[in-house]
Amino acid sequence: MRIAFIKTLEKLAEKNKCISLLTGDLGFTVFENFQKKFPNRFFNLGIAESNMMAMAAGMALCDQIPIVYSIATFASLRPYEFIRNDICYQNANVKIIAAGGGFGYGLAGISHTNIEDLAIMRLLPNLIILCPADPIETEILTKQAIKHKGPVYLRLGKTNEPKLHFSQPNLKIGEGFIMQQGKKIAIFTTGGILDNVIKASKILKIKNIIPTIVNFHTIKPLDINLIKKLSKQHEYIFTVEEHSIIGGLGSAVAEILSESDIKVEFKRLGIDKAYSKTAGNQQFLRNRHGLSPQKIATTIKKDLT
């Protein structure tokens, strides 16, 4: 996703001279071409994420379009006060790019494991939250994020994510996208874990269980109408996310269902422990936390019996 993001950004920057890229000493082997093309619009601010957010807010208030890039934990948790006060409160036109959401940087341990960001970012007024699932969605949502006037949080994977769309999807901010139409059960998901959800659905199909799969690439604003509509049409709703089950997509869906008169069986799949004491690559950690295709399918089958 990172490569899809930077290639898209370069094309946009060629047409729009207001676009600048700020990074906190990251992006090596990724940003060199952007830096070469636009040396006066690339800023490496070192490991000083809070200052980077403050600078971006100032640039935005001077009619620039600053793109702020960091590892997801350092793009959300570390500079949170500055995002709140300088960017969101001012409704500043800053785009925050959070790389390696979830377990993308799991080899670096808990400091780089990002399972809380959606929860805290959902709290902030004016902020749009986007979570593409593959490189194709990354390209589309990067363009829409730049076009949107106001703060955006774009949560990316890290690298080598497979393409999950066979044609160009019609994605729009605030609208969920139905990947697969099924019956009886529906799976709501967001971000790169969509790949494992699709694989899990193939395992379930062997047992004659065909779920509807909905990709919520926009966490905020969430597609409330689609959630209500599908919850009325299905007996079971599952949410699957590479994030804490507290505060993320599952919590957002639970909030909607709890304030409606819809009666549906509902379960959240995600990370239910505060901290993982184990470091490892993304697939290893997904499996350890019940988010491998086989474990997703097993959990769903168990709840249906």
VODOPA-914472 format. One line per 5 residues: their letters; for each residue x, y, z of N, C-alpha, C. Coordinates in nm, 3 decimals. Each point is the difference from the previous one (the first is absolute). Last residue first. Layout:
% VODOPA-914472
A = X Y Z X Y Z X Y Z | ... .
END
This chain:
% VODOPA-914472
TLDKK = -2.351 -2.252 1.559 -0.053 -0.129 0.047 -0.071 0.015 0.135 | 0.232 0.355 -0.239 -0.120 -0.035 -0.073 -0.064 -0.128 0.052 | 0.417 0.176 0.163 -0.111 0.086 0.044 -0.130 -0.034 -0.072 | 0.401 -0.229 -0.118 -0.034 -0.031 0.138 -0.120 0.081 0.047 | 0.186 0.091 -0.426 -0.073 -0.128 0.001 -0.046 -0.037 0.141 .
ITTAI = 0.274 0.381 -0.046 -0.132 0.023 -0.056 -0.082 -0.128 0.001 | 0.448 -0.027 0.140 -0.079 0.080 0.094 -0.143 0.021 -0.050 | 0.309 -0.212 -0.289 -0.035 -0.087 0.114 -0.086 0.074 0.102 | 0.178 0.240 -0.370 -0.105 -0.092 -0.044 -0.046 -0.087 0.117 | 0.362 0.284 0.078 -0.120 0.080 -0.022 -0.116 -0.091 -0.036 .
KQPSL = 0.417 -0.200 0.037 -0.055 0.033 0.132 -0.123 0.089 -0.012 | 0.236 -0.122 -0.397 -0.056 -0.118 0.063 -0.065 0.033 0.134 | 0.229 0.349 -0.238 -0.123 -0.046 -0.068 -0.065 -0.118 0.069 | 0.276 0.313 0.319 0.037 -0.073 -0.121 -0.128 -0.045 -0.069 | 0.028 0.236 0.430 -0.038 0.070 -0.122 0.056 -0.063 -0.127 .
GHRNR = 0.061 -0.080 0.508 -0.125 -0.052 -0.055 -0.046 0.062 -0.129 | 0.419 0.074 0.257 -0.115 0.072 0.056 -0.132 -0.040 -0.067 | 0.420 -0.187 -0.132 0.006 -0.008 0.146 -0.122 0.064 0.065 | 0.066 0.032 -0.471 -0.037 -0.136 0.040 -0.007 -0.012 0.152 | 0.156 0.405 -0.176 -0.142 -0.018 -0.032 -0.048 -0.137 0.046 .
LFQQN = 0.455 0.087 0.035 -0.077 0.066 0.105 -0.151 -0.006 -0.027 | 0.298 -0.180 -0.325 0.018 -0.073 0.126 -0.088 0.060 0.110 | 0.022 0.221 -0.415 -0.080 -0.122 -0.008 0.009 -0.082 0.128 | 0.267 0.397 -0.035 -0.144 0.029 0.002 -0.085 -0.127 -0.001 | 0.489 -0.038 0.214 -0.051 0.063 -0.122 -0.153 0.006 0.003 .
GATKS = 0.255 0.020 0.468 -0.002 -0.091 -0.113 -0.054 0.070 -0.123 | 0.059 0.014 0.594 0.030 0.067 -0.127 -0.002 -0.103 -0.111 | -0.245 0.016 0.512 0.074 -0.073 -0.103 0.021 0.088 -0.122 | -0.264 0.100 0.394 0.139 -0.006 0.046 0.090 -0.070 -0.103 | -0.474 0.302 -0.025 0.059 -0.128 -0.036 0.147 0.001 0.042 .
YAKDI = -0.456 0.279 0.191 0.135 0.002 -0.055 0.046 -0.142 -0.031 | -0.460 0.093 0.124 0.055 0.135 -0.009 0.136 0.002 -0.068 | -0.381 -0.357 -0.122 0.096 0.019 0.109 0.070 0.133 -0.020 | -0.319 -0.188 -0.309 -0.070 0.019 0.127 0.093 0.008 0.120 | -0.050 0.067 -0.569 0.101 -0.023 0.102 -0.062 0.032 0.136 .
GLRKF = -0.319 -0.162 -0.391 0.112 0.093 -0.006 0.098 -0.036 0.109 | -0.546 -0.078 -0.164 0.128 -0.073 -0.008 0.111 0.102 -0.018 | -0.553 -0.005 0.180 0.120 0.071 -0.045 0.121 -0.094 0.000 | -0.574 -0.065 -0.042 0.126 -0.035 0.065 0.115 0.077 -0.063 | -0.595 -0.079 0.024 0.115 0.085 -0.034 0.125 -0.042 0.077 .
EVKID = -0.559 -0.108 -0.170 0.113 -0.053 0.076 0.127 0.073 -0.045 | -0.487 0.235 -0.024 0.092 -0.082 -0.077 0.109 -0.051 0.093 | -0.448 0.354 -0.038 0.037 -0.117 0.077 0.084 -0.092 -0.086 | -0.146 0.557 0.017 0.037 -0.117 -0.080 0.043 -0.113 0.092 | -0.137 0.477 0.080 -0.090 -0.108 0.043 0.029 -0.130 -0.075 .
SESLI = 0.362 0.411 0.141 -0.106 -0.032 -0.095 -0.089 -0.109 0.058 | 0.406 0.170 0.199 -0.093 0.113 -0.003 -0.112 -0.020 -0.103 | 0.356 -0.316 0.061 -0.058 0.018 0.133 -0.102 0.112 0.005 | 0.254 -0.095 -0.399 -0.101 -0.103 0.026 -0.069 0.022 0.135 | 0.360 0.287 -0.119 -0.113 0.019 -0.092 -0.113 -0.098 0.032 .
EAVAS = 0.403 -0.040 0.236 -0.067 0.124 0.038 -0.125 0.023 -0.085 | 0.287 -0.360 -0.108 -0.078 -0.027 0.121 -0.077 0.123 0.046 | 0.304 0.045 -0.357 -0.120 -0.073 -0.043 -0.090 -0.029 0.120 | 0.412 0.198 0.093 -0.083 0.095 -0.076 -0.129 -0.066 -0.046 | 0.327 -0.265 0.214 -0.067 0.089 0.095 -0.093 0.097 -0.072 .
GLGGI = 0.265 -0.283 -0.267 -0.097 -0.077 0.076 -0.078 0.086 0.098 | 0.362 0.193 -0.244 -0.118 -0.025 -0.083 -0.108 -0.073 0.078 | 0.328 0.194 0.336 0.018 -0.001 -0.144 -0.129 -0.021 -0.076 | 0.063 0.000 0.497 0.017 0.132 -0.061 0.013 0.004 -0.150 | 0.100 -0.444 0.268 -0.053 0.117 0.069 0.028 0.125 -0.083 .
ISHEE = 0.162 -0.425 -0.122 -0.145 -0.008 -0.014 -0.069 0.115 0.073 | 0.499 0.038 -0.222 -0.070 -0.039 0.122 -0.150 -0.010 -0.024 | 0.276 -0.078 -0.427 -0.008 0.111 0.094 -0.062 -0.055 0.127 | -0.015 -0.161 -0.479 0.136 -0.011 0.055 0.022 0.119 0.093 | -0.488 -0.245 -0.138 0.092 0.112 -0.017 0.135 -0.030 0.064 .
VTFIY = -0.553 -0.169 -0.116 0.137 -0.051 0.005 0.095 0.116 -0.028 | -0.556 -0.129 0.144 0.099 0.100 -0.043 0.138 -0.060 0.019 | -0.530 -0.209 -0.075 0.133 -0.009 0.059 0.083 0.119 -0.049 | -0.553 -0.178 0.033 0.096 0.100 -0.044 0.130 -0.022 0.076 | -0.496 -0.285 -0.127 0.124 0.015 0.076 0.086 0.109 -0.064 .
EHQKS = -0.425 -0.102 -0.179 -0.024 -0.049 0.136 0.121 0.024 0.091 | -0.174 0.301 -0.447 0.080 -0.115 0.041 -0.032 -0.037 0.146 | -0.190 0.382 -0.236 -0.008 -0.107 -0.100 0.072 -0.127 0.040 | -0.007 0.412 0.257 -0.140 -0.045 -0.010 -0.012 -0.120 -0.093 | 0.415 0.212 0.045 -0.032 -0.062 0.129 -0.144 -0.050 0.003 .
LKKIL = 0.160 0.250 -0.370 0.050 -0.138 -0.003 -0.029 -0.073 0.131 | -0.128 0.458 -0.032 -0.066 -0.077 -0.105 0.043 -0.146 0.002 | 0.213 0.311 0.289 -0.137 -0.030 0.042 -0.072 -0.089 -0.101 | 0.431 0.151 -0.111 0.008 -0.088 0.117 -0.140 -0.040 0.045 | 0.038 0.320 -0.340 0.033 -0.133 -0.050 0.006 -0.101 0.115 .
NIDLP = -0.069 0.454 0.107 -0.116 -0.053 -0.072 0.026 -0.142 -0.050 | 0.350 0.249 0.211 -0.102 -0.046 0.094 -0.118 -0.065 -0.071 | 0.519 0.104 -0.105 -0.121 -0.015 -0.081 -0.111 -0.061 0.085 | 0.416 0.320 0.182 -0.036 -0.139 -0.027 -0.134 -0.004 -0.075 | 0.396 0.400 0.012 -0.133 -0.039 0.045 -0.034 -0.143 -0.044 .
KITHF = 0.356 -0.076 0.127 -0.070 0.122 0.039 -0.001 0.098 -0.117 | 0.157 -0.433 -0.063 -0.044 -0.023 0.139 -0.076 0.120 0.052 | 0.109 -0.214 -0.507 -0.016 0.123 0.076 -0.053 -0.034 0.139 | 0.067 -0.345 -0.296 0.126 0.072 -0.019 -0.004 0.136 0.068 | -0.271 -0.466 0.030 -0.021 0.139 0.043 0.135 0.072 -0.004 .
NVITP = -0.226 -0.460 -0.233 0.125 0.070 0.031 -0.033 0.145 0.036 | -0.278 -0.496 -0.003 -0.005 0.145 -0.022 0.130 0.063 0.047 | -0.252 -0.507 -0.135 0.121 0.066 0.048 -0.007 0.148 -0.037 | -0.340 -0.465 0.078 0.015 0.130 -0.065 0.123 0.066 0.061 | -0.030 -0.541 0.003 -0.028 0.128 0.066 -0.001 0.118 -0.098 .
IINKI = -0.082 -0.553 0.008 0.045 0.104 -0.093 -0.033 0.136 0.061 | 0.040 -0.562 0.114 -0.024 0.130 0.064 0.059 0.108 -0.091 | 0.029 -0.494 -0.050 -0.123 0.062 -0.052 -0.040 0.125 0.076 | 0.413 -0.253 0.048 -0.106 -0.041 0.093 -0.136 0.061 -0.039 | 0.383 0.110 -0.245 0.005 -0.146 0.000 -0.109 -0.058 0.089 .
KLIKS = 0.078 0.466 -0.009 -0.080 -0.045 -0.114 -0.002 -0.152 -0.010 | 0.275 0.232 0.317 -0.139 -0.014 0.043 -0.089 -0.056 -0.113 | 0.448 0.106 -0.094 -0.002 -0.115 0.091 -0.144 -0.028 0.044 | 0.073 0.379 -0.253 0.018 -0.117 -0.086 0.001 -0.129 0.082 | -0.015 0.417 0.219 -0.129 -0.027 -0.063 0.009 -0.121 -0.093 .
AKIVN = 0.393 0.164 0.206 -0.085 -0.069 0.097 -0.135 -0.035 -0.062 | 0.296 0.261 -0.252 0.049 -0.138 0.009 -0.084 -0.081 0.098 | -0.094 0.456 -0.031 -0.035 -0.065 -0.127 0.045 -0.146 0.001 | 0.130 0.261 0.363 -0.144 -0.021 0.003 -0.048 -0.070 -0.126 | 0.450 0.137 0.032 -0.025 -0.119 0.081 -0.150 -0.031 0.011 .
DLIGG = 0.125 0.394 -0.230 0.058 -0.116 -0.069 -0.029 -0.130 0.076 | -0.109 0.419 0.194 -0.098 -0.045 -0.098 0.050 -0.123 -0.075 | 0.257 0.269 0.307 -0.049 -0.130 0.048 -0.110 -0.052 -0.091 | 0.207 0.441 -0.052 0.065 -0.112 -0.064 -0.046 -0.137 0.044 | -0.344 0.414 0.080 0.146 -0.009 -0.014 0.048 -0.131 -0.060 .
TTFIA = -0.474 -0.023 0.226 0.067 0.122 -0.045 0.150 -0.023 -0.011 | -0.545 -0.260 0.050 0.144 0.006 0.026 0.058 0.130 -0.053 | -0.473 -0.338 0.102 0.043 0.137 -0.022 0.149 0.009 0.035 | -0.367 -0.411 -0.136 0.127 0.035 0.064 0.035 0.143 -0.040 | -0.473 -0.332 0.031 0.076 0.105 -0.067 0.125 0.028 0.082 .
IKKGQ = -0.416 -0.416 -0.076 0.100 0.070 0.079 0.069 0.106 -0.084 | -0.394 -0.215 -0.180 -0.005 -0.037 0.141 0.102 0.074 0.085 | 0.101 -0.017 -0.523 -0.128 -0.010 0.069 0.023 -0.042 0.145 | 0.288 0.272 -0.429 -0.030 -0.132 0.053 -0.136 -0.002 0.065 | 0.374 0.302 -0.336 -0.137 -0.011 0.048 -0.027 -0.143 0.046 .
QMIFG = 0.460 0.332 -0.045 -0.061 -0.129 -0.031 -0.140 -0.005 0.060 | 0.262 0.398 0.016 0.094 -0.082 -0.077 -0.063 -0.130 -0.048 | -0.175 0.514 0.147 -0.033 -0.142 0.011 0.091 -0.080 -0.094 | 0.063 0.488 0.261 0.007 -0.065 -0.131 -0.025 -0.150 0.018 | -0.116 0.514 0.269 0.055 -0.134 0.004 -0.007 -0.065 -0.138 .
EGIKL = 0.032 0.538 0.108 -0.086 -0.106 -0.049 0.071 -0.135 0.010 | 0.196 0.435 0.114 -0.124 -0.008 0.075 -0.094 -0.110 -0.045 | 0.349 0.180 -0.347 0.015 0.023 0.143 -0.137 -0.005 0.067 | 0.077 -0.279 -0.442 -0.028 0.138 0.038 0.014 0.013 0.151 | 0.112 -0.360 -0.456 0.008 0.034 0.141 -0.030 0.148 0.021 .
NPQSF = -0.027 -0.396 -0.378 -0.057 0.134 0.014 -0.006 0.036 0.148 | 0.360 -0.346 -0.263 -0.123 0.013 0.081 -0.046 0.145 0.008 | 0.284 -0.290 -0.379 0.007 0.124 0.078 -0.128 0.017 0.080 | 0.158 -0.497 -0.108 -0.032 0.117 -0.080 0.003 0.122 0.091 | 0.105 -0.408 0.181 0.031 -0.041 -0.137 -0.036 0.109 -0.100 .
HLKPE = 0.155 -0.011 0.551 -0.103 0.039 -0.097 0.045 -0.039 -0.140 | 0.274 -0.057 0.387 -0.123 -0.074 0.032 -0.115 0.033 -0.094 | 0.580 -0.006 0.042 -0.114 0.072 -0.055 -0.124 -0.086 0.018 | 0.423 -0.035 0.347 -0.053 -0.044 -0.129 -0.113 0.089 -0.048 | 0.434 0.145 0.313 -0.140 -0.040 0.012 -0.053 -0.041 -0.138 .
NTKGL = 0.461 0.165 0.143 -0.032 -0.130 -0.062 -0.144 -0.046 0.022 | 0.166 0.371 0.345 0.054 -0.036 -0.131 -0.049 -0.137 -0.044 | -0.191 0.301 0.372 0.142 0.029 -0.015 0.050 -0.030 -0.141 | -0.505 0.177 0.143 0.082 -0.113 0.037 0.146 0.036 -0.020 | -0.350 0.398 0.107 0.050 -0.091 -0.101 0.059 -0.127 0.061 .
RLYVP = -0.345 0.449 0.107 0.070 -0.113 0.064 0.038 -0.103 -0.106 | -0.136 0.548 0.043 0.004 -0.110 -0.096 0.087 -0.112 0.056 | -0.280 0.475 0.149 0.091 -0.102 0.053 -0.010 -0.121 -0.091 | -0.121 0.563 -0.047 -0.025 -0.140 -0.034 0.107 -0.086 0.065 | -0.228 0.552 -0.002 0.095 -0.102 0.045 -0.045 -0.142 -0.034 .
GKHKI = -0.149 0.408 -0.321 -0.009 -0.025 0.143 0.093 -0.112 0.038 | -0.220 0.069 -0.472 0.056 0.117 0.070 -0.024 -0.017 0.148 | 0.061 -0.362 -0.435 -0.082 0.043 0.114 0.066 0.118 0.072 | 0.226 -0.219 -0.355 -0.110 0.083 -0.050 -0.086 0.054 0.113 | 0.348 -0.309 0.090 0.058 0.128 -0.042 -0.110 0.096 -0.044 .
AQKTL = -0.130 -0.437 0.107 0.047 0.068 0.121 0.057 0.137 -0.034 | -0.128 -0.290 -0.349 -0.117 0.060 0.066 0.039 0.075 0.127 | 0.336 -0.234 -0.237 -0.052 0.108 -0.083 -0.117 0.070 0.068 | 0.168 -0.381 0.207 0.099 0.108 0.008 -0.048 0.120 -0.081 | -0.250 -0.395 -0.023 -0.027 0.077 0.121 0.104 0.109 0.024 .
IETEI = 0.045 -0.294 -0.377 -0.127 0.071 -0.009 -0.020 0.091 0.121 | 0.381 -0.283 -0.006 0.008 0.102 -0.105 -0.127 0.085 -0.004 | 0.005 -0.369 0.290 0.092 0.104 0.047 0.010 0.113 -0.101 | -0.242 -0.394 -0.106 -0.075 0.091 0.086 0.088 0.114 0.050 | 0.216 -0.326 -0.247 -0.099 0.067 -0.086 -0.083 0.098 0.081 .
PDAPC = 0.319 -0.282 0.224 0.060 0.111 -0.075 -0.098 0.076 -0.088 | -0.217 -0.233 0.424 0.100 -0.049 -0.094 0.057 0.118 -0.079 | -0.325 0.055 0.351 0.029 -0.142 0.021 0.108 -0.053 -0.091 | -0.131 0.512 0.246 -0.003 -0.082 -0.120 0.046 -0.143 0.027 | -0.196 0.403 0.303 0.081 -0.121 0.017 -0.007 -0.086 -0.126 .
LIILN = -0.120 0.536 0.237 -0.005 -0.091 -0.114 0.096 -0.117 0.021 | -0.268 0.452 0.256 0.089 -0.115 0.022 -0.020 -0.101 -0.111 | -0.078 0.568 0.135 -0.043 -0.114 -0.082 0.101 -0.113 0.022 | -0.128 0.450 0.320 0.098 -0.092 -0.058 -0.067 -0.114 -0.076 | -0.214 0.366 0.268 0.052 0.047 -0.130 0.090 -0.101 -0.072 .
PLLRM = -0.062 -0.060 0.536 -0.088 0.065 -0.098 0.077 0.043 -0.124 | 0.140 -0.413 0.332 0.034 0.137 -0.040 -0.098 0.057 -0.102 | 0.017 -0.457 0.201 -0.048 0.100 0.095 0.009 0.143 -0.054 | 0.170 -0.401 -0.219 -0.144 0.016 -0.017 -0.056 0.111 0.089 | 0.454 -0.141 0.034 -0.023 0.095 -0.109 -0.149 0.020 -0.027 .
IALDE = 0.152 -0.316 0.328 0.024 0.137 0.043 -0.028 0.102 -0.110 | -0.064 -0.464 -0.095 -0.078 0.037 0.117 0.020 0.146 0.037 | 0.261 -0.200 -0.340 -0.136 0.029 -0.047 -0.087 0.047 0.116 | 0.451 -0.138 0.096 -0.013 0.128 -0.070 -0.142 0.032 -0.045 | 0.221 -0.395 0.242 -0.085 0.095 0.072 -0.040 0.122 -0.082 .
INTHS = 0.317 -0.377 -0.095 -0.134 -0.058 0.011 -0.099 0.095 0.069 | 0.528 -0.073 -0.200 -0.097 0.108 0.000 -0.141 -0.056 0.001 | 0.563 -0.096 0.104 -0.127 -0.068 -0.026 -0.114 0.097 0.022 | 0.467 0.093 0.087 -0.037 0.023 -0.140 -0.130 -0.072 -0.037 | 0.196 -0.029 0.437 0.009 0.144 -0.028 -0.047 0.033 -0.141 .
IGALG = 0.036 -0.458 0.160 -0.121 0.071 0.040 0.006 0.149 -0.032 | 0.322 -0.313 -0.299 -0.053 -0.009 0.136 -0.115 0.094 0.027 | 0.261 -0.103 -0.417 0.066 0.100 0.086 -0.059 0.002 0.141 | -0.172 -0.275 -0.356 0.135 -0.048 0.031 0.074 0.095 0.094 | -0.438 0.102 -0.183 0.003 -0.087 0.116 0.135 -0.054 0.038 .
YGFGG = -0.223 0.332 -0.332 0.137 0.010 0.051 0.017 -0.087 0.125 | -0.419 -0.011 -0.221 0.091 0.021 -0.112 0.145 0.008 0.040 | -0.450 -0.082 0.236 0.125 -0.071 0.027 0.104 0.019 -0.111 | -0.381 0.362 0.054 -0.012 -0.134 0.057 0.137 -0.059 0.031 | 0.038 0.367 -0.359 -0.106 -0.014 0.097 -0.015 -0.143 0.049 .
GAAII = 0.333 0.256 -0.306 0.017 -0.120 0.082 -0.103 -0.014 0.108 | 0.060 0.491 -0.174 0.047 -0.122 -0.067 0.011 -0.116 0.099 | -0.267 0.493 -0.067 0.045 -0.091 0.106 0.037 -0.134 -0.062 | -0.089 0.549 -0.134 0.017 -0.133 -0.057 0.064 -0.090 0.104 | -0.294 0.488 -0.034 0.090 -0.080 0.083 0.004 -0.142 -0.056 .
KVNAN = -0.131 0.525 -0.174 -0.023 -0.142 -0.025 0.106 -0.081 0.076 | -0.246 0.527 0.030 0.120 -0.086 0.016 -0.040 -0.145 -0.024 | -0.225 0.489 0.024 0.002 -0.091 -0.116 0.129 -0.083 -0.002 | -0.283 0.220 0.435 0.109 0.026 -0.093 0.009 -0.111 -0.105 | -0.298 0.140 0.402 -0.048 -0.059 -0.126 0.101 0.023 -0.112 .
QYCID = 0.041 0.105 0.479 0.009 0.104 -0.102 -0.062 -0.045 -0.132 | 0.018 -0.303 0.360 -0.071 0.116 0.053 -0.003 0.113 -0.103 | 0.253 -0.387 -0.107 -0.145 -0.023 -0.002 -0.080 0.120 0.051 | 0.487 0.038 -0.010 -0.055 -0.043 -0.129 -0.153 -0.008 0.003 | 0.262 0.136 0.386 0.052 0.077 -0.113 -0.066 -0.035 -0.133 .
NRIFE = -0.120 -0.221 0.424 -0.007 0.145 0.017 0.036 0.077 -0.127 | 0.004 -0.492 0.005 -0.127 0.050 0.057 -0.008 0.152 -0.007 | 0.399 -0.214 -0.124 -0.103 -0.030 -0.100 -0.133 0.059 0.046 | 0.348 0.024 0.300 0.020 0.097 -0.107 -0.098 -0.023 -0.114 | 0.005 -0.299 0.368 -0.044 0.132 0.045 0.011 0.104 -0.111 .
YPRLS = 0.168 -0.444 -0.078 -0.147 0.010 0.003 -0.049 0.139 0.041 | 0.447 -0.245 -0.123 -0.032 0.144 -0.017 -0.147 0.032 0.018 | 0.169 -0.458 0.081 0.102 0.093 0.050 -0.040 0.147 -0.017 | -0.288 -0.359 -0.168 0.013 0.004 0.146 0.095 0.109 0.047 | -0.066 -0.047 -0.481 -0.126 0.014 0.073 0.023 0.018 0.150 .
AFTAI = 0.338 -0.078 -0.339 -0.085 0.096 -0.070 -0.129 0.025 0.077 | 0.329 -0.317 0.136 0.062 0.131 0.013 -0.078 0.108 -0.075 | -0.137 -0.458 -0.016 0.003 0.039 0.141 0.052 0.142 0.018 | -0.001 -0.183 -0.444 -0.133 0.029 0.054 0.000 0.041 0.148 | 0.409 0.117 -0.319 -0.052 -0.128 0.046 -0.125 0.028 0.082 .
SYVIP = 0.081 0.387 -0.330 0.079 -0.067 0.103 -0.055 -0.139 0.022 | -0.072 0.508 -0.301 0.017 -0.146 -0.007 0.083 -0.051 0.118 | -0.315 0.442 -0.221 0.088 -0.038 0.111 0.006 -0.152 0.009 | -0.126 0.426 -0.356 -0.022 -0.143 0.018 0.102 -0.047 0.104 | -0.229 0.510 -0.152 0.109 -0.082 0.054 -0.045 -0.146 0.020 .
IQDCL = -0.144 0.448 -0.281 -0.059 -0.131 0.027 0.111 -0.092 0.050 | -0.093 0.576 0.006 0.075 -0.113 -0.052 -0.077 -0.129 0.031 | -0.118 0.462 0.139 -0.054 -0.050 -0.126 0.088 -0.104 -0.069 | 0.051 0.197 0.447 0.054 0.089 -0.103 -0.032 -0.054 -0.140 | -0.120 -0.239 0.386 -0.066 0.129 0.022 0.055 0.108 -0.094 .
AMGAA = 0.197 -0.430 -0.002 -0.138 -0.010 -0.050 -0.074 0.131 0.015 | 0.435 -0.037 0.180 0.004 0.001 -0.147 -0.142 -0.003 -0.058 | 0.044 -0.044 0.465 0.034 0.135 -0.044 0.004 0.011 -0.150 | -0.064 -0.424 0.186 -0.118 0.083 0.024 0.025 0.143 -0.046 | 0.361 -0.301 -0.013 -0.098 -0.030 -0.104 -0.125 0.086 0.015 .
MAMMN = 0.330 0.026 0.334 0.046 0.063 -0.123 -0.101 -0.021 -0.112 | -0.081 -0.222 0.402 -0.019 0.144 0.019 0.042 0.076 -0.126 | 0.076 -0.463 0.015 -0.143 0.028 -0.011 -0.028 0.150 0.013 | 0.441 -0.145 0.064 -0.037 -0.021 -0.140 -0.149 0.031 -0.021 | 0.182 -0.001 0.436 0.038 0.122 -0.073 -0.042 -0.010 -0.146 .
SEAIG = -0.065 -0.381 0.256 -0.089 0.106 0.048 0.029 0.132 -0.072 | 0.280 -0.379 -0.085 -0.133 -0.009 -0.062 -0.095 0.111 0.045 | 0.514 -0.121 -0.025 -0.065 0.110 0.075 -0.142 0.014 -0.052 | 0.453 -0.234 -0.152 -0.092 -0.069 0.091 -0.060 0.103 0.095 | 0.149 0.168 -0.490 0.060 -0.077 0.107 -0.105 -0.064 0.089 .
LNFFR = -0.071 0.261 -0.408 0.004 0.077 0.124 0.058 -0.077 0.117 | -0.021 0.044 -0.564 0.030 -0.104 0.099 0.024 0.073 0.132 | -0.255 0.139 -0.482 0.058 0.043 0.127 0.018 -0.121 0.091 | -0.121 0.193 -0.542 0.024 -0.119 0.081 0.075 0.043 0.126 | -0.103 0.281 -0.382 -0.129 -0.039 0.060 0.012 -0.131 0.078 .
NPFKK = 0.348 0.212 -0.263 -0.047 0.109 0.085 -0.134 -0.031 0.068 | 0.211 -0.305 -0.312 0.090 0.020 0.114 -0.046 0.110 0.096 | -0.202 -0.317 -0.383 -0.053 0.119 0.068 0.086 0.031 0.123 | 0.117 -0.359 -0.299 -0.089 0.078 -0.086 -0.039 0.133 0.063 | 0.263 -0.310 0.246 0.076 0.043 -0.117 -0.084 0.091 -0.089 .
QFNEF = -0.202 -0.203 0.374 0.097 0.100 0.044 0.079 0.056 -0.118 | -0.293 -0.358 -0.079 -0.076 0.122 0.031 0.096 0.112 0.040 | 0.190 -0.420 -0.066 -0.041 0.057 -0.127 -0.081 0.128 0.021 | 0.139 -0.252 0.381 0.113 0.062 -0.070 -0.042 0.068 -0.130 | -0.262 -0.262 0.351 -0.023 0.141 -0.030 0.109 0.065 -0.085 .
VTFGL = 0.005 -0.473 0.142 -0.138 0.027 -0.043 -0.013 0.143 -0.053 | 0.397 -0.196 0.202 -0.032 -0.090 -0.113 -0.143 0.019 -0.049 | 0.042 0.209 0.458 0.119 -0.033 -0.079 -0.032 -0.116 -0.094 | -0.286 0.230 0.345 -0.027 0.000 -0.143 0.120 -0.029 -0.087 | 0.002 0.259 0.498 -0.045 -0.127 -0.054 -0.012 0.010 -0.152 .
DGTLL = 0.072 0.350 0.363 0.119 -0.084 -0.018 -0.037 -0.140 -0.047 | -0.369 0.297 0.044 0.080 -0.001 0.122 0.115 -0.100 -0.010 | -0.288 0.312 -0.387 0.022 -0.131 0.060 0.090 0.012 0.123 | -0.327 0.280 -0.411 0.079 0.011 0.123 0.016 -0.140 0.059 | -0.147 0.264 -0.496 0.010 -0.125 0.076 0.092 0.020 0.119 .
SICKN = -0.346 0.320 -0.348 0.134 -0.023 0.056 -0.005 -0.129 0.082 | -0.317 0.312 -0.385 0.024 -0.124 0.073 0.145 -0.010 0.045 | -0.195 0.349 -0.281 -0.024 0.023 0.143 0.032 -0.123 0.085 | 0.010 0.034 -0.490 0.122 0.048 0.064 -0.018 0.030 0.149 | -0.234 -0.332 -0.383 -0.038 0.093 0.108 0.124 0.039 0.080 .
KEALK = 0.023 -0.300 -0.372 -0.109 0.089 -0.044 -0.034 0.107 0.103 | 0.332 -0.333 0.082 0.039 0.059 -0.128 -0.102 0.102 -0.048 | -0.081 -0.266 0.384 0.090 0.112 0.028 0.048 0.068 -0.128 | -0.264 -0.398 -0.020 -0.081 0.113 0.046 0.085 0.125 0.022 | 0.215 -0.401 -0.115 -0.081 0.046 -0.113 -0.084 0.121 0.039 .
ELTKI = 0.249 -0.210 0.340 0.090 0.065 -0.097 -0.079 0.055 -0.118 | -0.229 -0.261 0.320 0.031 0.133 0.051 0.091 0.076 -0.097 | -0.101 -0.452 -0.089 -0.118 0.084 -0.020 0.028 0.143 0.043 | 0.331 -0.315 0.082 -0.013 0.019 -0.145 -0.118 0.089 -0.032 | 0.067 -0.127 0.449 0.098 0.099 -0.043 -0.005 0.024 -0.151 .
FAIRM = -0.299 -0.328 0.195 -0.022 0.134 0.055 0.097 0.102 -0.059 | 0.054 -0.456 -0.102 -0.117 0.054 -0.070 -0.028 0.143 0.047 | 0.334 -0.231 0.225 0.045 0.033 -0.135 -0.114 0.059 -0.081 | -0.093 -0.156 0.435 0.086 0.118 0.005 0.043 0.044 -0.139 | -0.248 -0.403 0.068 -0.082 0.121 0.000 0.085 0.127 0.000 .
END
